[in-house]
Each structure stands twice: as structure tokens, then as C-alpha cells.
């Protein structure tokens, strides 16, 4: 009887353990090939709850009963929020920590970065010469008057860029810069980054702020490829530094019911194979040295990230939001 019970337990335990649960802020369908590859390799089923808001509050509310093992997100501010919410545990696996450069993981290893994107300039190939776009500071120059497009100033990506400007030059400079950028707009901020590439293709503006991966994703979409082909990616820098980047990242919850499977999935995500798949499904830059870059990105300029640490930039997010409101950027 005891033996039968032990046997039953042995049989039942592996079956129950072969799951890993993710709360994810990342776009859903695109990520599926990544998790399918992991399941094919390990037999571990990946269950995902997607949402673009509220997952941190959900983790706090669920506490120790949360089914989530892992949280995935984009944007350094959200990774900082996850840390502040005290819902993550420190990673100790050297395979995870050593794979990711220190500037792209939490100091206490509560999260690690997985991929990187630049916030750069989409330039009209036929109206903007290579080399004309130089720095972010230069976007306030009147030579761009009536030629610049962007999505809302209140969007996370523009708040992060503005926070980086504050980190480099302080608030007073940044406010004047925002006023200059606003004065250069060809139209009121609208749409997402894809809309800005379309506006360039339609001749509504000559340059636009946008994230690198939108162009990569458009190039792979038959309906959007022609618009993307009107655009050249130019990588501006902050004067004396590099290009503004942001990351996607992952952390393990304090209450993870399947911690071993969670670590296995993270190990896969930082492996050369996982990095190459993750990078190519989203057209993002792998963070692990030597991982293969997506073919669609191979002709792009070299990306040299800004030297100010992302977490320092994130501390200026609230100031960036206030400045956007003060200059009525979207109005
Ligand atoms: Fe996006």
C-alpha cells in the first residue's frame, strides 16, 4: 500500500512540475515560437497570462498564492517597479547572471535584461541625406521645422527618451529642448511608431522618432514593407555619448511554484538559440554576446548604447512626464 502510494506520488510529481507560468507585458503572438522551442527542448509547458497593465498589482494582491513563476516586461521603469514592489527573488544561477552584461541586469539580480532596442530616427531616404541626423539635441534645431513626426509625448518610449535627456543635461535644458522639438513637429503627435514610418512614406514628414524593431517588423509584413522601405534608420547619439536604448527583461517571483522550471526557461532565454529566436521574433538586439542577430537587422548601423545606466535614467521618468505636460507637447 505504502509502496503503491509512493509510486503514485513519484508519477504524479513530475507531471505536476512540468509547467512554468509567466505573467507577461510583452506582445503575445510574436513570442509563441520562442516558448514552443523551449517546450520542444524540455517538455515543460509554458502558460502565459498577457496584459499590458496591472500585472504588478495582481502579483501583490495574490501574494504567496500567485501561480506566476516569472514576470516578463519591456521598459526599465517597469523592471524598476517590479523591484520596488518586492515581488521578485534574487537569481543565483551563474549561467544567468554571467550571460548578461552588468549594465543590463539588476544590481541584486532581481531581474535580467533579455533584449535591447534603440529609440532612433526614421529618415526619409529621398529627402534626408545620410549624416544629416546627428544627435538627439539637434532635433530641436529649427532646420527640422515642420519636418518631424512622433507618437504622443506621454508614451513610455518618449518619456524614457526625455528622462535620458534630463539625465544628460538637466531639467531646464530639457524643457527648452522639448519646446524646440514641439515647434518642429509636422503634425500633432498621434499613432504608434509604425504610423510615423507610414507618414514618412506618405511625405507628411521627413524624420520621425521610432524604435528600431518597428521597422524590422514592418519589413517582414507584406502590407507594410513598402512603407518601411521608404525609411532609413539613423542612430542619433546624445552629445558625447551613445544612442538611447531600452530593454526587455525577466524576473522570478518570490513565490514561484516551479522555480526549477523557471530557471530552466531563463537559461534557455539567455542561450545562443533562445537569444537568436527572441531577437528575431521581435527584431530586437540580443544582449548575450555572440548571439545571432535577425537577418532583417543585419544592414542596420552599429548600435552604441548611451553610457548613462538605464536605472539612473528611469529615476527621471516622473520629471519627464511633468515637463511634457508643462510644454503641452501633444497639444
Ligand atoms: Fe512597442
Boltz pocket constraint, residues with backbone or C-beta under 6 A from the ligand:
constraints:
  - pocket:
      binder: B
      contacts: [[A, 211]]
      max_distance: 6.0
